[in-house]
Amino acid sequence: MERGLHDRDRVGVQDFVLLENYQSEDAFIDNLRKRFQENIIYTYIGQVLISINPYKQLPIYTDNDIKEYRNKHFYEIPPHIFAVTDNAFRSLIEENKGQCVLISGESGSGKTEASKKVLQYIAACSGNQETIENVKDKLLKSNPLLEAFGNAKTNRNDNSSRFGKYMDIQFDFTGTPIGGNILKYLLEKSRVINQNSGERNFHIFYQLLAGASDEQLKSMNLTRSLQDYAYLSDGEKGIVSSINDAENFRQVMQAMKVIDFTVAEQTQILNVIASVLHLGNVQFTEEEGKAQITNTECVQSIANLLGVHLEELKNALTHRTIDARGDVVTSPLNLEMAIYARDALAKAVYDRLFSWLVQRLNVSLQAKDTSTARNNVMGILDIYGFEIFKTNSFEQFCINFCNEKLQQLFIELTLKSEQDEYRREGIEWVPVEYFDNKVICNLIEEKHKGIISILDEECLRPGEPTDLTFLAKLSDRLGDHAHYLCHEKAPIQVQKTMRRDEFRLVHYAGDVTYNVVGFLDKNNDLLFRDLKETMSKADNNVVRVCFPESEYLEKKRPDTAVTQFRNSLNNLMDILMCKEPSYIRCIKPNDLQTAGVFDDQLVLHQVKYLGLMENLRVRRAGFAYRRLYELFLNRYKCLSKQTWPNYNGPAKEGVKILVKELNYGPEDYRLGETKLFIRFPKTLFETEDAFQEKKHDIAAILQARWKGRVQRRKYLKLREQVIILQSYCRRHLAQQAAKKRREAADKIRAFIKGFITRNDPPNGYNEKFIANAKRMWLLRLAKDLPSKVLDMRWPSAPTHCQEASTYLHRLHRLHLARKYRLALSEERKRQFELKVLAEKVFKDKKSSYPASVAQWFQTNRIPSEHGANVNSFIANSCNGESVKYCSACTKYDRHGYKPRERFIILSNKAIYVLDGKTYKQKHRLPLEKLDFDLTNHSDDLMVIRIPLDLKKDKGDLILEIPYIIEFCTYVIDTVGTADVLKIVERDSLVHNMAKGKSGVIDIQTGGGEPGVVRDKSGHLVVIAGQ
């Protein structure tokens, strides 16, 4: 608890006992609001837990949360329903005293969900054997089953419990659940036939229609439409978004299997539910004062589902048999009575089915083996909360009476009993005024004078009693009571808000106005004998058990409904009084069922009628902890040397010694006649912590002594064994050392012999040495491999690695070459392809070839000043041909060999020769018809052989091209063959001239400046270099 105090300004205090202004209602509500806004829904008043319904799922119920709260002190951890359950559970096991968890609050405040969390914690804290799991499953599965048949949507709560439930869980001595028993109280069976606007009938009807298969519905003659059934079509219900009826039906059927319902029983239960729906659709007409059934097919469906005779059922719905002192008289029913009989049968069938379900569930939950039982029982009470509706009837009267009784129990067990205990123990304290609602309980249940007695008296008296005569009798006898108010005696202002058929009770929770219409009928709860007899003959076993034959043969009138309820309620009070209670007070923060909304006035109203302020004042005036001297001394006697291990004097004197030893302050405790009272939980925690620490110290001393003796025995035995083991170890180590030395000598000897014979063929002496030499050579080679293609280095290799070295050298060269090739760009690759082509054509054939190797080929050798004009010609005159090469050149005339400046262009189809000055075309020579002659010297002269059909009597073309090797390579690459090129190895070239004449070109080598001249003989002389 103390760890949360530093956050109290933001999230409030965890226990209202620590609230500074504890008498202020505003401070109380403000503390609740702070915690609610931080999603902290639990707060303590001492050991009473206040729970605010969050209307949403919170992540505070996981397995980790259960572990956190298990076996912890109540105030050691933050408030939680798990803490309350764990405290009750441990008290049950450790102190062998029956426990009960009382969950109370208004409808919609979260009581049903709280009971589920209690069950969840108990199930998680018990064992997991197969039989135990079976019991836990049945306890947990009882919830969806009972909720389906006993819960309904109201205007205040989508899952409101319309019955009271008290569950006893039986445990064995280890705290394992071995069985259980369930008591149910006052099922609101009138809901079967009628619901208020905006409310629904019991869940099971909607679950059946939404979740059953088409075959099942067909066998029961049902449809899925709610509007087809009178008992479901009243009120503005529609589909409820927070409820999944189909999924819930699946869970209900699964629960039936877990709780050991047979397949036949499941079918019979669903048939009963279907028969109730069909009953609501039975219609009557009246002829001459006699009721007649108009839709026999509905009755036929009911007869088939319940296994009764059709005619007997029709007769029972329209006739009544009376046995008056041996005279049996059967009379027909009028329309009003027939409708009453139909609705009474529907209510009775459903109510008795629910009772049978609870009884059947108890049979399944009954402990199979009671040999280990120690009568350890924990009860969980989940009963309807206080209800104030727009129209309050007989059901609300009973529900609110029940809440008055529970409030009285709370007063007796907490407030009043607390004061009485202090007085008995002689403890001084400040008396606290509180409202004792015993006066209201007496007003309702006092013999011969209370409302219940008057109601029974009016129901049983002869004549024609009515609801109004009952109200008149109430007003006559109770009109002067301070907590009763009727229309006749009310002030004028109150009369304006009350009808003449209403009375008002001043409950502890507020004023409630009840309408008496239906009080007598609901209290009589009359079901005609004919209907009982017909049901007792049903083939449906469930119905036959619910309507035993002995019932309709019994002449004695049964107790009225309210008397039965009062008796069962008094029995419940007796059960609860025998147990140690734990309280969970549930509060709803708003009427909208909306998360995050906190209505101060609504919460304050609930705080008042739950008596929380009185409870807080008692706790602050009193003491949070009290224990018998014997129990306290027995637990904490180890904390003082004077009381440990045994104290022979009076227990009270021993406790005095302990209190002094623990340095209790004078305001921290009081010594009563038989008990020690401790005011603050913190004081108790310090005592418990000291006990836990001391317990560990005592255990440590005992453990140390025992361990010392055991360890000495082990030591002596171990020392003897170690001496023997050491001798074996020394011998083994000496043997290992000798073996290691021999192996080392062998290795050195082998190495020396291997070195001596290292160059011999492999043998037994040198094979390891050679293998090592190969490995080392490979390692050196890997570190010193050439990284470039032109790097011809290669490390030397040992004798035995020469062959491998040759292969590796070649492979590495191939690898570098391939690596180089893959890294080439497309343009550079093209250059190499041309160079390779030039090598094939000119190497060792033309003297100028070696000089051309170092130069990269180019496609354009036109000087820049002529580039634009040449490009213009190409664009306008080449007709889309692809230009492969262009260059400046010199043409020699066929007459006199006069030089002319020209430009030569090579396309993919022809050779163009342009004038060097005018850039006009001089020649266009198709490639496929040309041949080319070169000399084998270093000159740049070329003779282009032109066929006769192209010569036009002009002869061959003589050109001097600066980059003759480059030009010829492009020509061969374009044509695709080297056959068009002829390299002449003579000292002269003969060419054709005009008019069939021949010219001679002489080649001179060995001296002179390179060039082209004409000699005196008229020949063209080419002076080639050296």
HUCORTA-V456015 format. One record per residue. N is the residue number from 0. SS is DSSP state (2 for helix, 1 for strand, 0 for the rest). PSI is psi in whole degrees, 0 to 359 (none if undefined). OMEGA is omega as a letter, one per 30 degrees, with the letter a starting at -180 (NA if undefined). Layout:
# HUCORTA-V456015
{{N:SS:PSI:OMEGA} {N:SS:PSI:OMEGA}}
This chain:
# HUCORTA-V456015
{{0:0:318:a} {1:2:334:a} {2:2:347:l} {3:2:1:a} {4:2:329:a} {5:2:343:l} {6:2:14:a} {7:2:333:l} {8:2:332:a} {9:2:316:a} {10:2:8:l} {11:0:182:l} {12:0:152:a} {13:0:337:l} {14:1:125:a} {15:2:342:l} {16:2:333:a} {17:2:3:l} {18:0:128:a} {19:0:306:a} {20:0:69:a} {21:0:347:l} {22:0:358:a} {23:0:125:l} {24:2:323:l} {25:2:318:l} {26:2:324:l} {27:2:310:a} {28:2:321:a} {29:2:321:l} {30:2:318:l} {31:2:317:a} {32:2:317:l} {33:2:313:a} {34:2:321:l} {35:2:319:a} {36:2:340:l} {37:0:16:a} {38:0:29:l} {39:0:103:a} {40:0:356:a} {41:1:137:l} {42:1:148:a} {43:1:153:l} {44:1:94:a} {45:0:245:l} {46:0:8:l} {47:1:129:a} {48:1:128:l} {49:1:128:a} {50:1:125:l} {51:1:128:a} {52:1:118:a} {53:0:347:a} {54:0:31:l} {55:0:164:l} {56:0:131:l} {57:0:142:a} {58:0:56:a} {59:0:19:a} {60:0:30:a} {61:0:174:l} {62:2:325:l} {63:2:322:l} {64:2:321:l} {65:2:318:l} {66:2:323:a} {67:2:325:a} {68:2:355:a} {69:0:130:l} {70:0:39:l} {71:0:154:l} {72:0:148:a} {73:0:318:a} {74:0:7:a} {75:0:337:a} {76:0:165:a} {77:0:155:a} {78:0:140:a} {79:0:152:l} {80:2:333:l} {81:2:326:l} {82:2:317:l} {83:2:314:a} {84:2:318:l} {85:2:321:l} {86:2:316:l} {87:2:320:a} {88:2:316:a} {89:2:324:l} {90:2:323:l} {91:2:314:a} {92:2:314:a} {93:2:323:a} {94:2:356:l} {95:0:43:l} {96:0:132:a} {97:0:144:a} {98:1:157:l} {99:1:140:l} {100:1:113:a} {101:1:115:a} {102:1:118:a} {103:1:163:a} {104:1:174:l} {105:0:164:l} {106:0:129:a} {107:0:5:a} {108:0:356:l} {109:0:24:a} {110:2:316:a} {111:2:317:l} {112:2:325:l} {113:2:318:l} {114:2:326:l} {115:2:320:a} {116:2:325:l} {117:2:313:l} {118:2:320:l} {119:2:316:a} {120:2:316:a} {121:2:317:a} {122:2:321:a} {123:2:332:a} {124:2:354:a} {125:0:180:a} {126:0:179:a} {127:0:25:l} {128:0:164:a} {129:2:315:a} {130:2:323:l} {131:2:317:l} {132:2:323:l} {133:2:316:l} {134:2:315:a} {135:2:318:l} {136:2:318:a} {137:2:319:l} {138:2:317:a} {139:2:322:a} {140:2:346:l} {141:2:333:a} {142:2:303:a} {143:2:328:a} {144:2:310:a} {145:2:326:l} {146:2:322:a} {147:2:319:a} {148:2:343:a} {149:2:356:a} {150:1:156:l} {151:1:163:l} {152:0:127:l} {153:0:178:a} {154:0:346:a} {155:0:344:a} {156:0:126:a} {157:0:345:a} {158:0:61:a} {159:1:133:l} {160:1:122:l} {161:0:28:l} {162:0:162:l} {163:1:143:a} {164:1:129:l} {165:1:121:a} {166:1:125:l} {167:1:130:l} {168:1:125:a} {169:1:135:a} {170:1:154:l} {171:1:186:a} {172:0:344:l} {173:0:358:a} {174:0:19:l} {175:0:130:l} {176:1:130:a} {177:1:354:l} {178:1:183:a} {179:1:171:l} {180:1:141:a} {181:1:133:l} {182:1:136:l} {183:1:150:a} {184:1:128:l} {185:0:71:l} {186:0:134:a} {187:0:75:a} {188:2:343:l} {189:2:339:l} {190:2:337:a} {191:2:322:a} {192:0:344:a} {193:0:139:l} {194:0:150:l} {195:0:162:a} {196:0:131:l} {197:0:1:a} {198:0:169:a} {199:0:165:l} {200:0:186:l} {201:1:149:a} {202:2:324:a} {203:2:328:a} {204:2:315:a} {205:2:325:l} {206:2:320:l} {207:2:313:a} {208:2:330:a} {209:2:328:a} {210:2:339:a} {211:0:152:l} {212:0:164:l} {213:2:324:l} {214:2:320:l} {215:2:315:l} {216:2:321:l} {217:2:320:a} {218:2:335:l} {219:0:5:l} {220:0:43:a} {221:0:158:l} {222:0:171:a} {223:0:351:a} {224:0:126:l} {225:2:330:a} {226:2:351:l} {227:2:358:a} {228:0:126:a} {229:2:323:a} {230:2:350:l} {231:2:342:a} {232:2:351:l} {233:0:147:l} {234:0:159:a} {235:0:81:a} {236:0:291:a} {237:0:199:a} {238:0:131:l} {239:0:119:a} {240:0:332:a} {241:0:359:a} {242:0:129:l} {243:0:92:a} {244:2:321:a} {245:2:315:l} {246:2:321:l} {247:2:325:l} {248:2:320:l} {249:2:320:l} {250:2:323:l} {251:2:315:a} {252:2:323:l} {253:2:321:l} {254:2:321:l} {255:2:321:l} {256:2:316:a} {257:2:324:a} {258:0:10:l} {259:0:28:l} {260:0:134:l} {261:0:164:l} {262:2:320:l} {263:2:318:l} {264:2:319:l} {265:2:316:l} {266:2:317:a} {267:2:322:l} {268:2:313:a} {269:2:325:l} {270:2:322:l} {271:2:316:l} {272:2:315:l} {273:2:323:a} {274:2:325:l} {275:2:319:l} {276:2:318:l} {277:2:325:l} {278:2:319:a} {279:2:339:a} {280:0:356:l} {281:0:127:a} {282:0:150:a} {283:1:155:l} {284:1:165:a} {285:1:128:l} {286:1:115:l} {287:0:41:l} {288:0:5:a} {289:1:134:a} {290:1:139:l} {291:1:139:l} {292:1:130:a} {293:0:337:a} {294:0:84:a} {295:2:335:a} {296:2:328:l} {297:2:317:l} {298:2:322:l} {299:2:318:l} {300:2:319:l} {301:2:315:a} {302:2:319:a} {303:2:319:a} {304:2:323:a} {305:2:346:a} {306:0:43:l} {307:0:164:l} {308:0:137:a} {309:2:311:a} {310:2:321:l} {311:2:321:l} {312:2:318:l} {313:2:318:a} {314:2:320:a} {315:2:330:l} {316:2:343:a} {317:2:1:a} {318:1:161:l} {319:1:131:l} {320:1:130:a} {321:1:130:l} {322:1:101:a} {323:1:96:l} {324:0:48:l} {325:0:343:l} {326:1:117:a} {327:1:120:a} {328:1:129:l} {329:1:125:a} {330:1:146:l} {331:1:155:l} {332:0:144:l} {333:0:180:a} {334:2:314:a} {335:2:317:a} {336:2:328:l} {337:2:318:l} {338:2:320:l} {339:2:315:a} {340:2:318:l} {341:2:310:a} {342:2:323:l} {343:2:320:l} {344:2:318:l} {345:2:314:l} {346:2:317:a} {347:2:316:l} {348:2:314:a} {349:2:316:a} {350:2:317:a} {351:2:329:l} {352:2:317:l} {353:2:317:l} {354:2:320:l} {355:2:321:l} {356:2:316:l} {357:2:316:l} {358:2:317:l} {359:2:323:l} {360:2:320:l} {361:2:324:l} {362:2:318:a} {363:2:327:a} {364:2:350:a} {365:0:137:a} {366:0:127:a} {367:0:325:a} {368:0:109:a} {369:0:7:a} {370:0:330:a} {371:0:359:a} {372:1:145:l} {373:1:24:a} {374:1:33:l} {375:1:114:a} {376:1:133:l} {377:1:126:l} {378:1:146:l} {379:1:117:a} {380:1:117:l} {381:1:98:a} {382:0:156:a} {383:0:142:l} {384:0:172:l} {385:0:134:a} {386:0:130:l} {387:0:105:a} {388:0:176:l} {389:0:319:l} {390:0:118:a} {391:1:128:a} {392:0:202:a} {393:2:320:a} {394:2:316:l} {395:2:326:l} {396:2:313:a} {397:2:317:a} {398:2:315:a} {399:2:328:l} {400:2:318:l} {401:2:316:l} {402:2:327:l} {403:2:318:l} {404:2:319:l} {405:2:322:l} {406:2:321:l} {407:2:319:l} {408:2:317:l} {409:2:318:l} {410:2:315:a} {411:2:318:a} {412:2:342:a} {413:2:295:a} {414:2:300:a} {415:2:317:a} {416:2:328:l} {417:2:312:l} {418:2:316:a} {419:2:320:a} {420:2:319:l} {421:2:319:l} {422:2:317:a} {423:2:324:a} {424:2:355:l} {425:0:31:a} {426:0:132:l} {427:0:137:l} {428:0:170:a} {429:0:118:l} {430:0:144:a} {431:0:127:l} {432:0:136:l} {433:0:159:a} {434:0:119:l} {435:0:115:a} {436:0:15:l} {437:2:328:a} {438:2:325:l} {439:2:319:l} {440:2:318:l} {441:2:322:l} {442:2:326:a} {443:2:318:a} {444:2:0:a} {445:0:137:a} {446:0:135:l} {447:0:346:a} {448:0:335:a} {449:0:170:a} {450:2:322:a} {451:2:316:l} {452:2:319:l} {453:2:320:l} {454:2:316:l} {455:2:319:l} {456:2:319:a} {457:2:326:l} {458:2:328:a} {459:2:346:a} {460:0:150:l} {461:0:168:a} {462:0:208:a} {463:0:71:l} {464:0:147:l} {465:0:174:l} {466:2:324:a} {467:2:325:l} {468:2:326:l} {469:2:316:l} {470:2:321:l} {471:2:320:l} {472:2:321:l} {473:2:312:a} {474:2:327:a} {475:2:319:a} {476:2:329:a} {477:2:8:a} {478:0:333:a} {479:0:359:a} {480:0:141:a} {481:0:338:a} {482:0:14:l} {483:1:141:l} {484:1:131:l} {485:1:170:a} {486:0:320:a} {487:0:323:a} {488:0:6:a} {489:0:154:l} {490:0:160:a} {491:2:319:a} {492:2:324:l} {493:2:325:a} {494:2:330:l} {495:0:337:a} {496:0:358:a} {497:0:142:l} {498:0:167:a} {499:0:345:l} {500:0:28:a} {501:1:155:l} {502:1:160:a} {503:1:136:l} {504:1:139:l} {505:1:90:l} {506:1:166:l} {507:0:335:a} {508:0:356:a} {509:1:173:a} {510:1:135:l} {511:1:129:l} {512:1:125:a} {513:1:137:l} {514:1:125:a} {515:0:355:a} {516:0:122:l} {517:0:354:a} {518:2:313:a} {519:2:315:a} {520:2:314:a} {521:2:328:l} {522:2:320:l} {523:2:323:l} {524:0:50:a} {525:0:129:l} {526:0:121:a} {527:0:148:a} {528:2:323:a} {529:2:320:a} {530:2:321:l} {531:2:316:a} {532:2:318:l} {533:2:317:a} {534:2:327:a} {535:2:343:l} {536:0:9:a} {537:0:146:l} {538:0:336:l} {539:0:113:a} {540:2:323:l} {541:2:314:a} {542:2:319:a} {543:2:323:l} {544:2:324:a} {545:2:334:a} {546:0:76:a} {547:0:152:a} {548:2:328:a} {549:2:337:a} {550:2:312:a} {551:2:345:l} {552:2:341:a} {553:0:128:a} {554:0:336:a} {555:0:137:l} {556:0:130:a} {557:0:162:l} {558:0:151:l} {559:0:166:a} {560:2:317:a} {561:2:328:l} {562:2:316:l} {563:2:318:a} {564:2:318:l} {565:2:317:a} {566:2:315:l} {567:2:327:l} {568:2:320:l} {569:2:322:l} {570:2:321:l} {571:2:318:l} {572:2:320:l} {573:2:319:l} {574:2:315:a} {575:2:326:a} {576:2:337:a} {577:0:357:a} {578:0:160:l} {579:1:120:a} {580:1:151:l} {581:1:133:a} {582:1:135:l} {583:1:111:a} {584:1:112:a} {585:1:138:a} {586:1:136:l} {587:1:132:a} {588:0:340:a} {589:0:167:l} {590:0:1:a} {591:0:356:a} {592:0:43:a} {593:0:136:l} {594:0:143:l} {595:0:1:a} {596:0:126:a} {597:0:110:a} {598:0:107:a} {599:2:315:a} {600:2:317:l} {601:2:318:l} {602:2:319:l} {603:2:319:l} {604:2:317:l} {605:2:322:l} {606:2:321:a} {607:2:308:a} {608:2:344:l} {609:0:355:l} {610:0:29:a} {611:2:326:l} {612:2:319:l} {613:2:318:l} {614:2:320:l} {615:2:317:a} {616:2:323:l} {617:2:316:a} {618:2:321:a} {619:2:330:l} {620:2:338:a} {621:0:212:a} {622:0:142:a} {623:0:341:a} {624:1:137:l} {625:1:142:l} {626:1:150:l} {627:1:145:a} {628:2:318:a} {629:2:315:a} {630:2:317:a} {631:2:315:a} {632:2:318:a} {633:2:326:a} {634:2:319:a} {635:2:14:a} {636:2:338:a} {637:2:354:a} {638:2:356:l} {639:0:138:l} {640:0:335:a} {641:0:336:a} {642:0:356:a} {643:0:137:g} {644:0:342:l} {645:0:144:l} {646:0:122:a} {647:0:350:a} {648:0:187:l} {649:0:145:a} {650:2:323:a} {651:2:320:l} {652:2:322:l} {653:2:321:l} {654:2:322:l} {655:2:317:l} {656:2:317:l} {657:2:315:a} {658:2:319:l} {659:2:320:l} {660:2:326:a} {661:0:1:l} {662:0:44:l} {663:0:139:l} {664:0:161:a} {665:0:335:l} {666:0:0:a} {667:0:342:a} {668:1:166:l} {669:1:146:l} {670:1:114:l} {671:0:193:l} {672:0:318:a} {673:0:352:a} {674:1:157:l} {675:1:132:l} {676:1:127:l} {677:1:129:a} {678:0:314:a} {679:0:141:l} {680:2:329:a} {681:2:320:l} {682:2:317:l} {683:2:319:l} {684:2:316:l} {685:2:321:l} {686:2:315:a} {687:2:320:l} {688:2:319:l} {689:2:320:l} {690:2:314:a} {691:2:320:l} {692:2:317:l} {693:2:321:l} {694:2:320:l} {695:2:322:l} {696:2:315:l} {697:2:316:l} {698:2:323:a} {699:2:321:l} {700:2:312:l} {701:2:316:a} {702:2:320:a} {703:2:315:a} {704:2:312:a} {705:2:316:l} {706:2:323:l} {707:2:315:a} {708:2:316:a} {709:2:318:a} {710:2:326:l} {711:2:316:l} {712:2:314:a} {713:2:322:a} {714:2:313:a} {715:2:317:l} {716:2:322:a} {717:2:323:a} {718:2:318:l} {719:2:318:a} {720:2:325:a} {721:2:320:l} {722:2:315:l} {723:2:317:a} {724:2:323:a} {725:2:318:a} {726:2:318:l} {727:2:322:a} {728:2:317:a} {729:2:317:l} {730:2:315:a} {731:2:318:a} {732:2:321:l} {733:2:318:l} {734:2:319:l} {735:2:321:l} {736:2:317:l} {737:2:318:l} {738:2:321:a} {739:2:320:l} {740:2:319:l} {741:2:317:l} {742:2:322:l} {743:2:317:l} {744:2:318:l} {745:2:319:a} {746:2:318:l} {747:2:316:l} {748:2:315:a} {749:2:323:a} {750:2:316:a} {751:2:314:l} {752:2:321:l} {753:2:321:l} {754:2:318:a} {755:2:323:a} {756:0:27:a} {757:0:333:a} {758:0:359:l} {759:0:164:l} {760:0:151:a} {761:0:134:l} {762:0:186:a} {763:0:340:a} {764:0:321:a} {765:0:0:a} {766:2:322:l} {767:2:322:l} {768:2:315:l} {769:2:318:l} {770:2:319:l} {771:2:321:l} {772:2:319:l} {773:2:316:a} {774:2:315:a} {775:2:321:l} {776:2:319:l} {777:2:322:l} {778:2:317:l} {779:2:319:a} {780:2:320:a} {781:2:328:a} {782:2:345:a} {783:0:34:l} {784:0:139:l} {785:0:141:a} {786:0:355:a} {787:0:155:a} {788:0:324:a} {789:0:355:l} {790:0:109:a} {791:0:7:l} {792:0:154:l} {793:0:122:a} {794:0:147:l} {795:0:155:a} {796:0:153:l} {797:0:170:a} {798:2:314:a} {799:2:359:a} {800:2:8:a} {801:2:311:a} {802:2:316:l} {803:2:323:l} {804:2:319:l} {805:2:313:l} {806:2:316:a} {807:2:323:l} {808:2:315:a} {809:2:315:l} {810:2:321:a} {811:2:321:l} {812:2:317:l} {813:2:321:l} {814:2:316:l} {815:2:321:l} {816:2:316:l} {817:2:319:l} {818:2:320:l} {819:2:318:a} {820:2:317:a} {821:2:336:a} {822:2:352:a} {823:0:144:l} {824:0:166:a} {825:2:322:a} {826:2:315:a} {827:2:325:l} {828:2:320:l} {829:2:319:l} {830:2:317:l} {831:2:323:l} {832:2:319:l} {833:2:321:l} {834:2:319:l} {835:2:320:l} {836:2:318:l} {837:2:322:l} {838:2:317:a} {839:2:324:a} {840:2:318:a} {841:2:344:a} {842:0:130:l} {843:0:14:a} {844:0:333:l} {845:0:133:a} {846:0:330:a} {847:0:357:a} {848:2:313:a} {849:2:326:a} {850:2:339:a} {851:2:348:a} {852:2:320:a} {853:0:348:a} {854:0:131:l} {855:0:137:l} {856:0:148:l} {857:0:157:a} {858:0:349:a} {859:1:113:l} {860:1:21:l} {861:0:129:l} {862:0:149:a} {863:2:328:a} {864:2:341:l} {865:2:357:a} {866:2:317:a} {867:2:317:a} {868:2:320:l} {869:2:318:l} {870:2:325:l} {871:2:319:l} {872:2:315:a} {873:2:317:a} {874:2:327:a} {875:2:334:a} {876:2:348:a} {877:0:358:l} {878:0:46:l} {879:0:6:l} {880:0:151:a} {881:0:118:a} {882:1:125:a} {883:1:328:a} {884:1:147:l} {885:1:148:a} {886:1:158:l} {887:1:150:l} {888:1:175:l} {889:1:129:l} {890:1:139:l} {891:1:124:a} {892:0:155:l} {893:0:339:l} {894:0:102:l} {895:0:357:l} {896:0:39:l} {897:0:132:a} {898:1:142:l} {899:1:137:l} {900:1:129:a} {901:1:165:l} {902:1:133:a} {903:1:134:a} {904:1:128:l} {905:1:120:l} {906:1:182:a} {907:0:353:a} {908:0:334:a} {909:1:171:l} {910:1:127:l} {911:1:136:l} {912:1:121:a} {913:1:151:l} {914:1:137:a} {915:0:347:a} {916:0:316:a} {917:0:346:l} {918:0:24:l} {919:0:153:a} {920:1:128:l} {921:1:322:a} {922:1:147:l} {923:1:113:a} {924:1:116:l} {925:1:135:a} {926:2:320:a} {927:2:350:a} {928:2:5:a} {929:1:151:l} {930:1:158:a} {931:1:135:l} {932:1:137:l} {933:1:161:l} {934:1:167:l} {935:0:11:a} {936:0:190:a} {937:0:14:l} {938:0:170:a} {939:0:21:a} {940:1:142:l} {941:1:139:l} {942:1:121:l} {943:1:114:a} {944:1:119:a} {945:1:129:l} {946:0:159:a} {947:2:325:a} {948:2:350:l} {949:2:349:a} {950:2:328:a} {951:0:41:l} {952:0:33:l} {953:0:344:l} {954:0:186:a} {955:0:163:a} {956:1:126:a} {957:1:119:a} {958:1:147:l} {959:1:112:a} {960:1:125:a} {961:0:317:a} {962:0:71:a} {963:2:322:l} {964:2:315:a} {965:2:313:a} {966:2:314:a} {967:2:324:l} {968:2:316:l} {969:2:322:l} {970:2:311:a} {971:2:320:l} {972:2:322:a} {973:2:314:a} {974:2:325:l} {975:0:6:l} {976:0:148:l} {977:2:2:a} {978:2:339:a} {979:2:348:a} {980:1:132:l} {981:1:125:l} {982:1:116:a} {983:1:132:a} {984:0:28:l} {985:0:174:a} {986:0:5:l} {987:1:158:l} {988:1:134:l} {989:1:134:l} {990:1:162:a} {991:1:141:l} {992:0:186:a} {993:2:150:l} {994:2:34:l} {995:2:9:l} {996:0:161:l} {997:1:145:l} {998:1:161:a} {999:1:135:l} {1000:1:118:a} {1001:1:143:l} {1002:1:123:l} {1003:1:134:l} {1004:0:162:l} {1005:0:354:l} {1006:0:168:l} {1007:0:163:l} {1008:0:132:a} {1009:0:142:l} {1010:1:184:a} {1011:1:125:a} {1012:1:169:l} {1013:1:129:a} {1014:0:183:a} {1015:0:337:l} {1016:0:355:a} {1017:0:2:l} {1018:0:156:l} {1019:1:126:a} {1020:1:126:l} {1021:1:119:l} {1022:1:109:a} {1023:0:155:l} {1024:0:181:l} {1025:0:none:NA}}
